[in-house]
Amino acid sequence: MKARVVSTRVIAGVAVALFAGSMAGVLAMPAVGVAMETGSGWTVTVVAGSFGILLTVCYARVLWAAFLRRLTWRHHLDLAVVAVISYGVPLFAGASWFGLPMAFISAASVVFARAAVTWAVTLAAAVAATLVMLASGMPLPLALLVGAVAMPFMAPTTYGVAWLCHVVDDLREARAELARRAVDEERLRFARDLHDTLGHTLHAIALRAELGERLVRTTPDAARAELAEIQRISRTAVHEVREVVRGYRAMSLDTELDGVAAVLGAAGIRCDRPALPEDLPGHVHVPLGWVAREAVTNVLRHSTASWCEVSVYIEEDRVILEMVNDGGPGGAKVVRGNGLTGLAERMSEAGGSLTTEAGGGTFRLSAAVPLAGAAA
C-alpha cells in the first residue's frame, strides 16, 4: 500500500509543480513589465509577490487534493481565493494580467464531483474571463480569442492529469486486491487439501492401530503387518502433506479406489473394488479421486455401515462415481459439513456436480464430471 501512495504522489507532485509554476510565470511576466514601465520596481514586486504567493499556494493545494482525492470544504475556500485573485487583478490592474483566469478555470475543472457542475462552472468561468478582458480595455476580438478559445483548454489539461492520477491509483488498488484474492484462494486450497488428505489418512491410521491392538495377542504376525501398514500410510501422509504445501498434490482415481477398498475392509465394511472404464480421460481422476477419498472418510466417521458399493461408469457425456452404503442417517435430510462442501466446490471447479441422497437406511453420493471440457 505504501508503494501505491508514493507513486501517485510523485505523479501528482510533478503535475502540481508544473501547473503552479506556470501560474507563477503568468503572474511574474506582467509584473516585470509594469515595474519597468513605471519605475516602481519594489512596490510592484512586493504587491505582485504577495498576490503571487497566495495564488500559487491556494492553487497548488486545490490541485494536490484533487489529484489525490482528498478534497474537503477548505479546498473550496482555496478555490474562492484563486477566483478572487484570478479575476480581480486583471479587472483592476489592466489587460496585461489576462492570463490569470486560467488558474481558476483549470482548478475548477477538478474540484466538483458532479460533471454537470464542472461543465457549468468551467463555461461560466470562460464567459467571466471574456467579460473581465473587455472591462480591462482589451479589444473585443482579442478578448473573445483569449477568454472563449484559449483559456478553456486549461480545463481538459488539468482534468486529464487528475484522471491519470486516479487511474493509476485505481490500478494499483486493483492489483493489490487481486494479490489479496490470490492469497485467500491459496489459503482455501491449502485448507481444503489438508482437510481432505489428513482426514482420510488419520482415520486409516486409527483403524489400523485398533485392528493391530486386537490382533497383537491372538495373531502377532497379523499385528506386525498392521504396524507395517501404519508406517507405510504415515510415510505416504508426510509425502502428501509436502505436496499440498508446494501446491503439487496429484490424485489418481485408480489409486484412491484401491485405498477405499483396503480401508473399508480393515474397518470390517464389505466393499468390492470396482473396475474403471477403459480409456478414462485423465482430467477426471483428480476430482473423482478426491470424491472417493472424502466419501470413504465420511463412511468411517459418520455411519455404521456394514457394506459399501462403489461404481464408476460413463453415462452420456459424463463420468459418474457412485458410493452407496447402508449406514445412512435416520432422516432423509443430509447436512453437508466441511468435507462435502469442499467436494462440491471441487466438482464445480471441474465443471461437474455432486449430489447426496439419504433414505431407507442408505446413503448415496454421486459425483459427475464431463468427459470433455473439464480440463479447460
N, C-alpha and C positions, 0 to 999 in steps of 0.2 A: 504493500500500500504506500510506503514511503517513496518508492521509485515513481509511482504514478503521480504523486503530488509534486515532486521535484521536477519531473519532465514537463508537466503542464505549467508550472510556474516559470520555467525557463522560456517557454514559448510566449506566455503572457508578458513576462518581463521585457523580453526583446521588443514585442509589439508595442507595449506601453511606452518604452523609451523612444521608439521611432515616432510614434504619434505625438507624444508630449514634446519631443524635440522639435518636431515640425511646427507645432503651435507656438513654441517659444521663438522659433525663427520668424514666423509670420508676425509676431509682435515686435521683434527686435529690429527688423529691417525698416519699417516706417519710423520707429523711434529714432534710429540713427539719421534718417533723412530729415526729420523735424529738428533734431538737435543741430545739424549742420546748417539748416536754413535760418533758424532763429538765433543761433549762437549761444543759447542757454543750455549747454550740454548737461550740466549737473542736475538741473531741475528736471529735465526730460528723462534723464537716466533714473533718477530716484522714483519719479511717478510711474514711468513705464515699467521699471523693475518691480515695483510693489504690485502693480496690477498683473505683471507677467508671472511673478512667483505664485500669487493667489490663483490665477487662472490655470497655471501648469499643475499645481498641487491638486486642485479640485478635479481637473480634467483627468489626471493620472489616477486619482482614487476611483473615479467612476469607471474608467476602463478596466482597471485591475480587478475591481469587484465583479464587473460584468463578465470578464473573461474567465474568472474562477467560480462563477455562480454564487457570489457572496453578497449580493445586493441587499441593502437594508434601507430604511427610511432616511438615514443620514446621507446616503448617496444621492437621494433625490434633492436634498438641500445643496449638496455639492453641484448637482446639475443646475439648480436655480442660480447659484453664484456664477457658473460658467455662462448661463444665458444673459445675466445682467452685464457681465464684462464684454461678452461677445457682441452684443447689440448696443450697449451703452457707449462704449469707446468710439466706434465708428460714427454713431449718431451725434456725439458732442465734439469729437476731435477731428472729424473730417473723413473724406473718402479714402485717404491714404491707408486707413486701417481696415480696408474692405475684406481682408482675409480672415478676420477674427470670427465671424459667424460660423465658419467651418467647424470650430471647436464644438459648438452646441449641436450642430447638425450631426456630426459623427458620434458624439456621446449619446444623443437622444435615440439613435438607432439601436442601441444595445441595452437600454435601461428598462424599457417597458416590456412586461411579459406577454401582453397580447399583441398580435401582429397588426390588428386594425388600429390600435392606439399608436403603435410605432409609425405606421404609414401616415396617419393623420398628423402627428406631431412633426414628422420629417417634412411633409408638404407645407405645413403651416410655417415651419422654420425657414424654408426656402422662400416663401412669399414674403415673410417678415424681413429676410435679408435683402430682398429686392427693394422693398419699401424703404429700408434704412439707407441703402445705397442712394436711392433717389433723394431722400431727405438730406443726405450729406453733401449733395451737389453733383453727384455722378450723372453723366448723360444717360437718358433712357435706354438706348441700345446697349450700352456697356453694362448698365445695371441689370438689364434682363439677361445678358450673356453671363454675367458673374453670378447673380442670385438664383436664376432659374435653370441654368445649364451646368455651370462649373461646380458650384457648391454641393448640389445634391449627389454628386459622385462620391463624396466622402462617406455617405451613409452605407452603401453596399460594401465599401472597403473595410470600414470598421466592423460591420456585421459579419463579413466574411472571415475576419480574424477571430471574432468571438465564436463563430460556428466551428472553425477549425479547432480551437481550444476545447470546445465541448465535445467534438467528435473524438479527439484524442483521449479525452477523459473517459468518455463512454467506452471506447475501445479497450482501454486498459482495465476498466471495471469489468467488461465482458470477459476479458482474458482471465482476470482473477477469479471470476465466478466459474468459468469453465474449469480452471485448476481446482477450485474447491469441490466442484461436482465430480471431477475425476478422482479426487481423494476419497470422497464419500462412496463412490461406486466401487473403488478398490477395497475400502473397508467392508462394504456389504459383501463383495465377492469373497473376501478372506473369511468373514464370519460365517457365511453360508457354507463354504467349502470345509472349513474347520468343523462346523457342526455336523455336516453330513459324513465327513471322514472319521472323526474321532468317536462320534456317537455309535456308528456301526462297529468300529474296531474295539472299543472298550466293552461293548456288550458281548462281542465274540470272546474276548479275553476272560470276562467274568464267567461266561458259560463253560469255557474250557477249564477254568480253575475249579468251578463247582464239580464238574464231572471228574476232574483229576482227584479232588478231595474224596469223592465217593469211591473211586477205584484204588486209592493208594493202599488200602488194607486187603482188599479182596483180589485185585488184579494189578500187581505192581508194574508189570510190563505196559499194560494199557495206560496206567497213570503216568509213566515216563513218556509215553507217546504224546499224551495230552500236554505235558510240560514242554516237550519239544515243539508242539504246535503253538503253544503260548509264546515261546521265544520267537518263532517264525513270524507270528502275527505282530508281535511287538516291534520287530525289526522293520516289517513292512509299514507299520504305522509311522515309525520315525521317518522312513523314506517318503511316505505320502505327505506328512506334515511339512517336510522341507520343500516338496514340490508345490504345496499350497502357498507357502511363504514366497517362493520365487514366481508363482503365477503359472507354473507349467504342469498343473495337475492334469494328467491324462486319465482316460477312463475307457475300459473295454467291456462291452456288454457280455461277451463270452466269459471273461474272467469273473465278472460280478455274478453271473448265474452259477458258476462253479462255487463261489463263496456262499451264495444263498443256500444252495443245497447242503453244503457242508455245515454251515452254522445252524440251520434249522434241524438237520439230522442230529447234531450234537445236543440240541435242546429237546430232543425227543419228538419233534414235529415231523410227520411224514411229508416228504417233498421230493418229487422226481425232477431231475434236471432236464429242462426242455431243450429240444434241438432248435437251432436257429435256421431260419430260411436261407436258402442259397443266395449268393450274390447280394448280401445285405449291404446297402450303402454305408460307407464309413462314417458319414456325418450323424447317423442315428445312434452310434454307440455311446457317445458321451451323455446326451440327455437321458436315454433309456437306461444306461448304466447307473446314473445317479438315482433314477427311479427305483431300480432293483435294490440298490443299497439302502436307501431310506425306507422303502417298503418293508424289507425284512427287519430293519431296526424297529419299526412300529409294531410288527407282529410280535417281536420278542418283548417289547416294553409294555404294550397296551392291550394284549389279548391273551386268551387262554386256549389258543388253537391247538388242535391235535393233528391237523393236516393243512397243507397249503398247496394250492395248484397254481403253477406258473406256466404261461403260454406266451409265445411270440409268433405273430403271424402278420401277413400282409393282406390288407383289405382295401381294394380300390387303389388309391394313390397314397396310402398311409401304412406305416409300420406300427403295429399295436402290441404293447406289452400289457398283459393282464395278470394280476395276482389275486386269488380268491382264497380265503381261509374261513374256518368255522369258529373263529373267536371274535365275531363281530359284537358291537355294543348292543345293549338291550333295546334301545330305541332305533328309529330309522334316521335320526339326525346325526350327521357327522360333524364334529367340531374340529376344524383344522388348526393344528399347532404350528410351531415354527418350522418343523420338518416338512409338512405337507405344503405350507405356504411357500417355502423356499423351492420345493419341487414345481409348484405351479408357476413360479417366476421363471425357473429354468426352461420349462416347456414353452412358455410364452415367448421367451427369447429365441428359442429354436423354431418358432412358428407352429408349435403343436399345442396340445391341450391335455389337461389332467382332470379326470372325473373320479369321484368316490361315491360308493353306494353301500348302504347297510340295510339289512332286513332278513328276517327268518334265521337269525343267529349267525349270518355270514357277513363278511366284509369284502367288497370288491373294489380294487383300484385298477384303473385303466388309463394308460398313457399312450398318446398317438403322436407320431412325428411324420411330417410329409416325406415322401420318397425323394422328391426333388424340391430344390429351393431352400431347404433348411440351411445348407452350407453357406449360402449368401447372406 
